[in-house]
Amino acid sequence: MLEPDSLHINMQLAMFLKDTERLNEAEEILRYVINTHRSYAVAWRELGVVEHKLKKATDATQTLEKAIELNPHDPDAWCSLGGAQKTLKQYGKAQDAYEKGLKTSPKSTYALLNYLTMSVINNKQLPDIQKQTQTLIAAKEACKKQIERQLNLPWCYFDLAQLEFFTGLPFEDTLRSGVMQATAQWQAETAKDTYQLIQEAGALPAETRRAVESISQAIEDREWK
């Protein structure tokens, strides 16, 4: 139920509805918030995220661009824009958006990995890691610490595998460990999607074939509940 005079309560309700996949209801509340608070960038960003989830990627890009206009220093808005543009196969624009997300949040592994993925798709080769050496080192160390502490499972394994993949290091064992740590098959399939996207773009055919085969075999070998 909407609270006409409470921005905070309405945003809390919208976030709950989004997180529980009641997306149409979340969209309705976020549109109400925007109509009453036109300059509230967070509401624009979250509406864009919901629109993307509702498969309205074109609408999402426009909404997220408005969020960025209001707050150009929000890395989540930049990365969400990149995600919508990636869905639309606008890989050049998506790379630019993820790069801006990385610049506003240099420690964001999410922004870094998506930027590198788009770079590989657009350039059909491994990225020039000289420009990202310190960022890559820090991201790898962060993933390894999460693994040691058993945090952010299984994503810390999948993130580390991608970092190894992009820097030309062996990655298959890390990928398989991620599959073993997954609590649901969709998590492993999500990790696989990244390599398939690169493969479908015709980039790094040998490397992506190894990645797809490795994770596919691990998924097949795993006994899912």
C-alpha positions in Angstrom: 0.0 0.0 0.0 1.4 3.4 -1.0 2.2 6.0 1.7 1.5 9.3 0.0 3.7 11.4 2.3 6.6 8.9 2.9 9.4 8.6 0.4 11.3 6.3 2.7 8.5 3.8 3.3 7.5 3.7 -0.4 11.1 3.1 -1.4 11.4 0.3 1.2 8.3 -1.3 -0.2 9.4 -1.0 -3.8 12.8 -2.7 -2.9 11.0 -5.5 -1.1 8.7 -6.1 -4.1 11.7 -6.0 -6.4 13.7 -8.4 -4.3 10.7 -10.8 -4.2 10.2 -10.6 -7.9 6.9 -8.8 -7.7 8.1 -6.6 -10.4 4.9 -5.0 -11.7 4.0 -3.9 -8.3 7.5 -2.5 -7.7 7.3 -0.6 -11.0 4.0 1.0 -10.1 5.4 2.3 -6.7 8.6 3.5 -8.3 6.7 5.4 -10.9 4.6 7.0 -8.1 7.8 8.0 -6.3 9.3 9.5 -9.4 6.1 11.5 -10.1 6.2 13.0 -6.7 10.1 13.3 -6.4 11.3 14.0 -9.9 14.9 14.6 -8.9 15.3 11.5 -6.8 18.0 9.6 -8.7 17.8 6.4 -6.7 14.1 5.9 -7.7 15.0 6.4 -11.4 17.9 3.9 -11.1 15.7 1.3 -9.4 12.9 1.8 -11.9 15.4 1.1 -14.7 16.6 -2.1 -13.0 12.9 -3.2 -12.7 12.2 -2.4 -16.3 15.2 -4.4 -17.4 14.0 -7.4 -15.3 10.6 -7.0 -17.0 12.3 -7.3 -20.4 11.9 -3.6 -21.3 15.5 -3.0 -22.0 14.9 0.0 -24.3 12.8 1.7 -21.6 15.4 0.8 -19.0 18.2 2.5 -20.9 16.2 5.7 -21.1 15.3 5.5 -17.4 18.9 4.8 -16.3 20.2 7.6 -18.4 17.9 9.9 -16.5 19.2 8.5 -13.2 22.8 9.2 -14.4 21.9 12.7 -15.4 20.7 13.3 -11.9 23.7 11.5 -10.3 26.6 10.8 -12.6 28.7 9.4 -9.7 26.5 6.3 -9.1 28.4 3.2 -10.2 25.3 1.0 -9.8 23.4 3.2 -12.3 26.3 3.0 -14.8 26.5 -0.8 -14.5 22.8 -1.2 -14.7 22.8 0.9 -17.9 25.6 -1.3 -19.2 23.5 -4.4 -18.5 20.5 -3.0 -20.4 22.7 -2.1 -23.3 24.3 -5.5 -23.3 20.8 -7.1 -23.5 20.2 -4.9 -26.6 23.5 -6.0 -28.0 24.9 -2.5 -27.9 28.2 -3.8 -26.8 30.2 -0.6 -27.5 27.9 1.5 -25.4 27.8 -1.2 -22.7 31.6 -1.2 -22.5 31.6 2.6 -22.1 29.0 2.4 -19.3 30.8 -0.3 -17.4 34.1 1.7 -17.8 32.4 4.7 -16.2 31.0 2.4 -13.5 34.6 1.2 -12.8 35.9 4.8 -12.7 33.3 5.8 -10.1 34.0 2.6 -8.1 37.5 1.3 -8.9 37.2 -1.6 -6.4 34.0 -3.0 -8.1 34.8 -6.5 -9.4 31.3 -6.5 -11.0 32.1 -3.4 -13.1 35.6 -4.6 -13.9 34.5 -8.1 -15.1 31.7 -6.7 -17.3 34.0 -4.0 -18.7 36.5 -6.7 -19.6 33.8 -8.9 -21.1 32.6 -6.1 -23.4 36.1 -5.2 -24.3 36.8 -8.8 -25.4 33.6 -8.9 -27.4 34.3 -5.6 -29.1 38.0 -6.1 -29.8 38.0 -9.9 -30.4 41.1 -10.3 -28.2 42.2 -10.3 -24.6 42.2 -6.8 -23.1 45.4 -4.7 -22.6 45.8 -5.6 -18.9 48.7 -3.2 -18.5 46.0 -0.4 -18.0 44.3 -2.4 -15.3 47.2 -4.2 -13.6 46.6 -2.9 -10.1 42.9 -3.2 -10.4 43.2 -6.8 -11.5 45.6 -7.7 -8.7 43.3 -6.1 -6.1 40.2 -7.9 -7.6 42.0 -11.3 -7.5 43.1 -10.7 -3.9 39.5 -9.8 -2.9 38.2 -13.0 -4.5 40.8 -15.1 -2.8 40.0 -13.6 0.6 36.3 -14.3 0.0 37.2 -17.9 -0.8 39.3 -18.2 2.3 36.4 -16.9 4.5 33.7 -18.7 2.5 31.9 -15.5 1.6 30.0 -14.6 -1.5 29.8 -18.2 -2.6 29.8 -19.4 -5.4 30.4 -16.0 -7.1 33.9 -15.5 -5.6 35.0 -18.6 -7.5 33.3 -17.6 -10.7 34.7 -14.0 -10.5 38.2 -15.4 -9.9 37.9 -17.8 -12.8 36.9 -14.9 -15.1 39.9 -12.8 -13.9 42.2 -15.8 -14.6 40.5 -16.2 -18.0 41.0 -12.6 -18.9 44.7 -12.6 -17.8 45.6 -15.7 -19.7 46.0 -17.9 -16.6 44.6 -21.5 -16.1 41.0 -21.1 -15.0 39.3 -24.5 -15.4 39.9 -25.7 -11.8 38.5 -22.5 -10.4 35.4 -22.8 -12.6 34.8 -26.3 -11.5 35.2 -25.3 -7.8 32.5 -22.6 -8.4 30.1 -25.2 -9.7 30.8 -27.4 -6.7 30.0 -24.5 -4.4 26.8 -23.5 -6.2 23.6 -24.2 -4.3 21.5 -24.2 -7.5 22.1 -25.0 -11.1 21.1 -21.5 -12.3 24.1 -20.1 -10.6 26.4 -22.2 -12.6 24.4 -21.5 -15.8 24.7 -17.8 -15.2 28.5 -18.1 -15.0 28.5 -20.1 -18.2 26.4 -17.5 -20.0 29.4 -15.0 -19.9 31.7 -17.4 -21.8 28.9 -18.3 -24.3 28.3 -14.6 -25.0 32.0 -14.1 -25.8 31.9 -17.3 -27.9 28.8 -16.2 -29.9 30.6 -12.9 -30.6 33.4 -14.9 -32.3 36.0 -13.8 -29.8 38.7 -16.0 -28.3 37.3 -19.2 -29.8 39.8 -21.6 -28.3 39.7 -20.1 -24.8 35.9 -19.8 -24.7 35.5 -23.4 -26.0 37.6 -24.6 -23.1 35.6 -22.6 -20.6 32.2 -23.7 -21.9 33.2 -27.3 -22.1 34.8 -27.2 -18.6 31.8 -25.6 -16.9 29.3 -27.7 -18.9 31.0 -30.9 -17.8 31.1 -29.7 -14.2 27.4 -29.0 -14.3 26.7 -32.4 -15.8 28.8 -34.2 -13.2 27.2 -32.3 -10.3 24.2 -33.9 -8.5 21.7 -31.2 -8.1 19.0 -31.4 -5.5 
